[in-house]
Amino acid sequence: MVHPLLSRISLNPRGQRGFTLTELMVALTGGLVISTMVFVLARDSTRFYQRESRMANANLAEIIGFQRLSADISRAGFLSTSNIRRESNLCGDPVGAANVWPTELRNLSSILIQDGEVMPAQMSGQVAPRRLRLAGSYLSGDEFPVRLVLPNTANNTVSVFLQVNSGPMARLGYPIGPGLAAQQVARLDTVFAPNRALRLVDSAGGEHYGTISSTVGGDEPAVILSSTPPLRFRAGTGSRCGIRGFETGALANVVNFIRYEIRDIRNATTYPNFAQAISDTAAVQTATLDATRRDLIRVELDVDGNELADTLELIAEYAVDLRFGLTVMSNASTSAKVADPQLTTFLSNLPATPNTNNAAITNWAGLPSGLNANVGPEFIRSVRLRFSVRSREPDRDTNITPSDTVAPGLYRIGLGTDGKAPFARVRTMQADIALRNQTR
């Protein structure tokens, strides 16, 4: 007996009606269109996510680099001098006829702003980053008590013996005990490394600057200073300014010279430590236009202005602009104390809108050897820092230019021929940083 439901179904295949060719073509075409739309949507979503992820990474790197740079600027002049040429407590002559002072010591100032590295042709008309050199005690916040200062006539050096039982030496982690000479010298060299500068403040408040040549460990640790520049001793010069006796209780600290600039670090031979940060894949280099890539670096200089080994750091990738504005005491006087100081602000503009402010900034924060009267880094009260980075991949076809409805600034940068498309998005951070260690 056949089930009633089965009786309604024809068992003859010829009695079943299938899809026509037209219906199959429509179904396949519709499915293909939907699949294509899904694929395109997924591809664009992935590409959008990757681009935004790169921009977020650029923002994060910029924030970290910006904070590092801001902290270093605020520390400028710490346990140092804002302008050695006008330092009233200086015991020495950096401009003397002998001219034996090293370059950086001869031009020691809390802040120095100069023109930076020339940017690629595509970007040179859009940005002109500056170079910043800071000076101060950056490796330690301590002044180390001195046990005695002893000249060595045999080799024309000076030994500055440090007090072992002191807070600064304890914070330095100086090990005490027999058989620790190598560790002791290594610990001293973390701060008092060769070719760095040493500042010595004697019992009368006079400031002396010297070049570190080496350190000595043991129970009587010492910092050895070379003869350039020579320290002034009171007995030998007949002057009221100079080191007198052993100067027990004098204070010593290191002075570091720190440089920030936007630089091309793509050469793996010159910058082997940064090789992993630079892609060597041709497709990636083409997509990111790495020929225009520049990065913000931080490096320490010795007293002659040469880069110290193992101090070069990559602070932020794909940097495009680094500029500084200044707030200065405009009625300053190098000969008298000003009772009612007046402040003037100079803002640095982009190359497309140059003005006299850029020259004024270089004038106030220039080399101490070329300053006019009543102008100099000792009269700078704050620095307006502007730092910009771009997205790794240029992903825009048009630029955003300032107008009546768009505030002035750098929003995108052209990486194509003559600074045109494609454009990369730019993020800029700005802050006013007070200089708390100025002496005037």
C-alpha positions, 0 to 999 in steps of 0.5 A: 500500500502506497502512502498518501503523500507519496502517491502525490509525488510523481516517480517519473523524472520526466514529470519534474520541472527543473531550472531553465538556462536563463534562470541559472544564468540569472542566479549565478550572475546574482550570486557573483555580484553579491560575492563581488560586493562582499569581497570589495567591502571586506577588502576596503574594510581591511584596507581602511582598518590597516590605514587607520591602524598605521595612523594610530601607530603614528599618533602613539609614536608622536606622543611618546617622542613629543613627551620625551622631547618636551621633558628634555627641553624643560630640563635645559640649563639644569646644573649648567649655564644658560650662556657661558659667554655671559656667566658672571660666576665663570672662572675661565676664558672661553674666548681667550687668544689661546682658544683651547676650549672645545667647540661645545664648551666654548658655545655652551648655552641652555638651548641652541636652534639651528637649521636642520637637514635639507628635506627631499625636494618633494617636501622642501617647499612644505616643511623646513624642520629645525635642529635643537641642541640642549645642554644640562645635566641629563644623566643625573640630578645630583651634584657630587661632593668633592673631597679634593681637587689635585693638579697633576703637573706630570701629565697636565691633568686635574684629578677631582676626587669624589666623596664616597660616603655621600648621597649622590654616590649611593644613588649612583650605586657605586660599589665599595669593597676590594676587587671591584675596580672594574665595576666601580669604573663602569658605574662612574662612567655611566655618568662621567664618561670620557669626552663629556663636560664636568662642571665644578662649583668651588666654595666661593660659588665660582663655576669651572668647566672641564673635559672628562678624560677618564675615571678612577675607581677604588676607595678614592674615586676620581674624575680626571680632567684633560688640559683643554680647557685648563682649570684656573687655580687662584695661586697661579693666576693672581686672580680672585677667581679660581680654585683655592687649596683642595676645595674640599666640599666643592660640588661636581656634576656632568654636563650633557649636550643633547641634539634633536633633529629630523634625519635620513636613517635609511642607510643600513651601513651608517645606521645598522641599529635601525635597519630593522625599522626600515623595510627592504621590500621594494613593494613596501618602499613603493607603497610608503614612498620611503625615499621621502622617509625621515625620522626624529632622532636624539643623540648626545654630543661630546665637548667637540660636537661629535656624536658619542657612540651608542647614544643615537636613539630613534624617537619617532618614525616618519617625522616631517616637521620640527619647529620652535617658537620662543617667548623672550624677555624683550626688554632684557639687558646684559649690563643691568637687572630689569625691574619690569620684564616684558615678554614677547613671543615669536612664532615659527611659520611654515615655509609657505608663509615666511616672516621675520619671526624665524630670523628672530628665533635664530637670533635669540637661540643662536650661537653665543659667539654671534649674539648681539647685546641684550639678546641671548638664550639666557633671556628665553622664558619658554619654548613653543614646540611643534612636532609633526609626523605623517602616516606611513602610507600616503592615502589621500589624493587632495590636500587640505589648505588653510583658509577662512574656515580652516585654521592654519597648520599642516594637515597633509603633506604631498609626497609626489612630484613637486609636492603634489599627490599622493598626500599623507595625513599629518598629525601635529602636537604643540606645547608651550614649555617653560625653561625653569633653569634660566639664570637671568 
